[in-house]
Amino acid sequence: MNWDQIQGNWMQFKGRLRHNWVKLTDEDITRINGRRTELVARLQERYGFVKAEAEREVDAWMKTQRHAA
């Protein structure tokens, strides 16, 4: 699974994203709107991750979506 697939099916992935990162608000999810860079920025803000850590979190989540899709 690549990010283009997630972005293209954003409505399907919003709930999964929220389930994984419960600190993300509805407004965060709306602002992310399928953009990986925005997700990374929101994870940094909500969880205090440095950028590299937020990127690793997103990569790990994407790998789990391969099995869930």
N, CA, C and O of each residue as an XYZ file, in Angstrom:
276
protein
N       0.850     -1.173      0.000
C       0.000      0.000      0.000
C       0.894      1.234      0.000
O       1.881      1.308      0.731
N       0.530      2.187     -0.825
C       1.278      3.439     -0.823
C       0.342      4.580     -0.424
O      -0.872      4.401     -0.320
N       0.922      5.730     -0.210
C       0.127      6.841      0.301
C      -0.931      7.289     -0.711
O      -1.994      7.759     -0.306
N      -0.675      7.160     -1.993
C      -1.674      7.537     -3.001
C      -2.961      6.734     -2.822
O      -4.057      7.263     -3.008
N      -2.829      5.465     -2.463
C      -4.006      4.628     -2.230
C      -4.772      5.107     -0.994
O      -6.002      5.140     -0.991
N      -4.044      5.469      0.036
C      -4.682      5.979      1.254
C      -5.377      7.292      0.945
O      -6.529      7.496      1.329
N      -4.689      8.173      0.260
C      -5.264      9.471     -0.081
C      -6.507      9.304     -0.950
O      -7.502     10.001     -0.749
N      -6.457      8.394     -1.903
C      -7.582      8.169     -2.793
C      -8.799      7.571     -2.091
O      -9.930      7.752     -2.540
N      -8.565      6.866     -1.001
C      -9.644      6.240     -0.230
C      -9.722      6.852      1.165
O      -9.960      6.152      2.149
N      -9.524      8.140      1.237
C      -9.411      8.835      2.515
C     -10.602      8.576      3.430
O     -10.426      8.398      4.635
N     -11.786      8.552      2.888
C     -12.978      8.341      3.719
C     -12.907      7.001      4.447
O     -13.332      6.897      5.597
N     -12.382      5.998      3.797
C     -12.243      4.669      4.396
C     -11.176      4.662      5.483
O     -11.325      3.969      6.489
N     -10.111      5.419      5.296
C      -8.977      5.368      6.214
C      -9.090      6.322      7.392
O      -8.346      6.186      8.364
N      -9.996      7.275      7.329
C     -10.123      8.244      8.425
C     -10.376      7.560      9.770
O      -9.750      7.905     10.772
N     -11.274      6.612      9.788
C     -11.589      5.914     11.035
C     -10.417      5.102     11.547
O     -10.156      5.064     12.750
N      -9.718      4.460     10.643
C      -8.543      3.670     11.034
C      -7.449      4.575     11.605
O      -6.766      4.229     12.569
N      -7.308      5.725     10.988
C      -6.318      6.690     11.452
C      -6.658      7.159     12.861
O      -5.798      7.211     13.741
N      -7.911      7.493     13.052
C      -8.383      7.980     14.359
C      -8.258      6.900     15.425
O      -7.958      7.200     16.580
N      -8.483      5.652     15.049
C      -8.356      4.531     15.975
C      -6.908      4.366     16.427
O      -6.649      4.029     17.583
N      -5.974      4.600     15.525
C      -4.558      4.428     15.833
C      -4.005      5.594     16.662
O      -3.199      5.390     17.570
N      -4.436      6.798     16.346
C      -3.952      7.990     17.056
C      -5.147      8.729     17.652
O      -5.700      9.639     17.035
N      -5.530      8.333     18.841
C      -6.759      8.847     19.456
C      -6.678     10.320     19.840
O      -7.709     10.952     20.068
N      -5.487     10.869     19.915
C      -5.348     12.291     20.258
C      -5.673     13.212     19.088
O      -5.813     14.421     19.275
N      -5.795     12.657     17.888
C      -6.168     13.482     16.740
C      -7.638     13.851     16.859
O      -8.484     12.996     17.121
N      -7.931     15.112     16.666
C      -9.307     15.597     16.760
C      -9.997     15.489     15.402
O      -9.358     15.220     14.385
N     -11.309     15.701     15.407
C     -12.044     15.731     14.134
C     -11.499     16.828     13.230
O     -11.399     16.652     12.016
N     -11.149     17.956     13.828
C     -10.574     19.058     13.048
C      -9.234     18.647     12.437
O      -8.947     18.976     11.286
N      -8.412     17.922     13.213
C      -7.134     17.433     12.678
C      -7.377     16.550     11.458
O      -6.728     16.714     10.424
N      -8.316     15.614     11.585
C      -8.608     14.680     10.495
C      -9.072     15.442      9.260
O      -8.680     15.117      8.139
N      -9.903     16.451      9.467
C     -10.385     17.269      8.355
C      -9.232     18.015      7.701
O      -9.141     18.070      6.475
N      -8.358     18.585      8.508
C      -7.227     19.332      7.948
C      -6.234     18.425      7.238
O      -5.650     18.817      6.228
N      -6.040     17.233      7.748
C      -5.112     16.285      7.103
C      -5.604     15.974      5.697
O      -4.832     16.027      4.739
N      -6.889     15.648      5.569
C      -7.530     15.446      4.273
C      -6.693     14.606      3.311
O      -6.605     14.910      2.121
N      -6.076     13.541      3.840
C      -5.318     12.627      2.995
C      -3.886     13.034      2.718
O      -3.179     12.327      2.000
N      -3.440     14.148      3.264
C      -2.064     14.611      3.002
C      -1.111     14.076      4.063
O      -1.262     14.355      5.252
N      -0.148     13.320      3.620
C       0.822     12.707      4.527
C       1.602     13.762      5.313
O       1.804     13.607      6.518
N       2.036     14.816      4.656
C       2.828     15.843      5.348
C       2.021     16.491      6.464
O       2.561     16.830      7.516
N       0.734     16.660      6.229
C      -0.133     17.242      7.256
C      -0.326     16.268      8.410
O      -0.367     16.685      9.568
N      -0.446     14.983      8.116
C      -0.547     13.974      9.171
C       0.700     13.998     10.038
O       0.602     13.985     11.266
N       1.853     14.033      9.421
C       3.109     14.082     10.171
C       3.140     15.315     11.077
O       3.518     15.226     12.245
N       2.742     16.462     10.529
C       2.731     17.698     11.313
C       1.769     17.593     12.500
O       2.095     18.038     13.600
N       0.593     17.009     12.285
C      -0.393     16.868     13.371
C       0.094     15.899     14.437
O      -0.151     16.114     15.624
N       0.777     14.837     14.032
C       1.325     13.903     15.011
C       2.404     14.575     15.852
O       2.506     14.342     17.056
N       3.198     15.403     15.208
C       4.212     16.148     15.948
C       3.548     17.047     16.989
O       3.996     17.127     18.132
N       2.494     17.709     16.584
C       1.805     18.650     17.465
C       1.102     17.935     18.617
O       1.241     18.338     19.772
N       0.357     16.891     18.316
C      -0.459     16.215     19.337
C       0.336     15.295     20.247
O       0.019     15.162     21.429
N       1.371     14.658     19.703
C       2.107     13.666     20.466
C       3.505     14.113     20.865
O       4.176     13.424     21.634
N       3.950     15.243     20.360
C       5.286     15.729     20.692
C       6.406     14.970     20.008
O       7.549     14.997     20.463
N       6.083     14.288     18.909
C       7.093     13.556     18.153
C       7.991     14.534     17.414
O       7.555     15.613     17.012
N       9.251     14.147     17.240
C      10.094     14.863     16.282
C       9.678     14.357     14.900
O       9.023     13.321     14.784
N      10.060     15.086     13.866
C       9.588     14.754     12.522
C       9.942     13.324     12.121
O       9.098     12.617     11.570
N      11.161     12.888     12.384
C      11.576     11.539     11.998
C      10.739     10.481     12.717
O      10.394      9.452     12.135
N      10.421     10.737     13.966
C       9.606      9.792     14.729
C       8.175      9.734     14.175
O       7.591      8.656     14.060
N       7.626     10.887     13.837
C       6.281     10.933     13.249
C       6.261     10.207     11.905
O       5.302      9.499     11.598
N       7.305     10.377     11.110
C       7.413      9.673      9.818
C       7.443      8.166     10.038
O       6.786      7.421      9.310
N       8.198      7.708     11.037
C       8.253      6.271     11.338
C       6.891      5.748     11.776
O       6.494      4.646     11.398
N       6.183      6.533     12.565
C       4.841      6.156     13.002
C       3.917      5.969     11.794
O       3.179      4.987     11.713
N       3.966      6.909     10.869
C       3.123      6.834      9.676
C       3.514      5.619      8.832
O       2.643      4.895      8.348
N       4.812      5.393      8.655
C       5.260      4.233      7.881
C       4.784      2.931      8.507
O       4.318      2.034      7.803
N       4.899      2.825      9.826
C       4.455      1.608     10.526
C       2.952      1.425     10.371
O       2.483      0.305     10.165
N       2.195      2.508     10.467
C       0.742      2.430     10.310
C       0.383      1.985      8.886
O      -0.520      1.172      8.692
N       1.095      2.524      7.902
C       0.835      2.148      6.509
C       1.049      0.651      6.299
O       0.284      0.011      5.577
N       2.074      0.097      6.919
C       2.346     -1.336      6.782
C       1.207     -2.171      7.344
O       0.884     -3.224      6.794
N       0.593     -1.715      8.435
C      -0.526     -2.452      9.013
C      -1.762     -2.344      8.122
O      -2.624     -3.222      8.161
N      -1.860     -1.306      7.337
C      -3.016     -1.131      6.453
C      -2.985     -2.092      5.288
O      -4.031     -2.395      4.714
N      -1.822     -2.576      4.925
C      -1.735     -3.582      3.849
C      -2.530     -4.809      4.221
O      -3.206     -5.409      3.385
N      -2.444     -5.178      5.496
C      -3.122     -6.375      5.960
C      -4.597     -6.120      6.243
O      -5.416     -7.038      6.196
N      -4.924     -4.873      6.534
C      -6.310     -4.526      6.876
C      -7.157     -4.230      5.648
O      -8.384     -4.311      5.699
N      -6.496     -3.885      4.540
C      -7.242     -3.475      3.340
C      -7.903     -4.635      2.643
O      -8.564     -4.446      1.622
